Amino acid sequence: MDFLSNFLIDFVKQLQSPTLSFLIGGMVIAALGSELIIPESISKIIVFMLLTKIGLTGGIAIRNSNLTEMVLPVLFSVLLGIIIVFIARYTLAKLPKVKTVDAIATGGLFGAVSGSTMAAALTVLDEQSIYYDPWAGALYPFMDIPALVTAIVIANIYLKKKNNSAADEYLDKQPVAAGDYPKTRQEYLSKQQSPDDRVKIWPIVEESLRGPALSAMLLGLALGLFTRPERVYESFYDPAFRGLLSILMLVMGMEAWSRIGELRKVAQWYVVYSLIAPLLHGFIAFGLGMIAHYATGFSLGGVVILSVIAASSSDISGPPTLRAGIPSANPSAYIGASTAIGTPIAIGVAIPLFLGLAQAIGGS
């Protein structure tokens, strides 16, 4: 009962907090047909500043921390990014009217991290004076990149196998001259494979690193780690953080509403998936986080952050990376599921849920 009461209290607080209220406000005014437009250039600046601030926080904390404490949470973050993609591959992809390549792309987007959702979680923890490891925000790229790389690799392998099967079926129907049969196993394999058929992983990683979200965060991380940015951090980035986040939530609310229409164009299973998957991913992360908590002293606040970023889905760097890496996937499916439903669930339900669970375990 304590957990349920804590969850309900935190959920009501979330509805009243700037984080979720601005998100809901954006959805409401979009539903009412408002012509309010916030230029994309302003949104990009806001995202850059928010993620730079998170990166600076993490870099400064890592500089002053014991790196051995980070090893297990980092490994779990990588593992989560990969697992989430496989969950979509073997659940969503098996449902009626869902194309496998679209399901894999959806898993990649849900495995990647939403910087705005993470920023919202950090804000809630700060507002409630709940301690978390200052470097916990730096777990972002360790989950984000593996998820995107895994999705693109799995999708390309699937498509190549599908194309090869179609080609083999066609060739089986064609007459073959006697001298065209391979004489050795090596000759057969050389005809079946070519260097151009291999999925190259580094270009995917490179493209992810060049994305605006990860670039901003990694820049802040490097500056916090190798320089002394405390003065500008305390006078500019930290005070502006909450106000900028509220504007970004408004933008995301309007975009979420606009994406709801796109979900009508694809299988309704995407709606079910985007309602369940964020919480499922979050619970898996919470379990792994608790292992790190008991093994290395990873804080319960850090466990909440790990759970929330696992529940989140990328809204900035993920979509363009997947568009380029899996061009045959339908953006209406994976972006619509993420933005219209996944993000509101992650912010409105996952944050108070895992916060209440952590408080129940911690006895506070």
Secondary structure by P-SEA (a helix, b strand, c coil): caaaaaaaaaaaaaaaccaaaaaaaaaaaaaacccccccaaaaaaaaaaaaaaaaaaaaaaaaacccccaaaaaaaaaaaaaaaaaaaaacccccccccaaaaaaaaaaaacccaaaaaaaaaaaaaacccccccccccccaaaaaaaaaaaaaaaaaaaaaaaaaaaaaaaacccccccccccaaaaaaaacccccccccaaaaaaaaacaaaaaaaaaaaaaacccaaaaaaaccccaaaaaaaaaaaaaaaaaaaaaaaaaaccaaaaaaaacaaaaaaaaaaaaaaaaaaaccccaaaaaaaaaaaacccccccaaaaaaaccccccccccccccccaaaaaaccaaaaaaaaaaaaacc
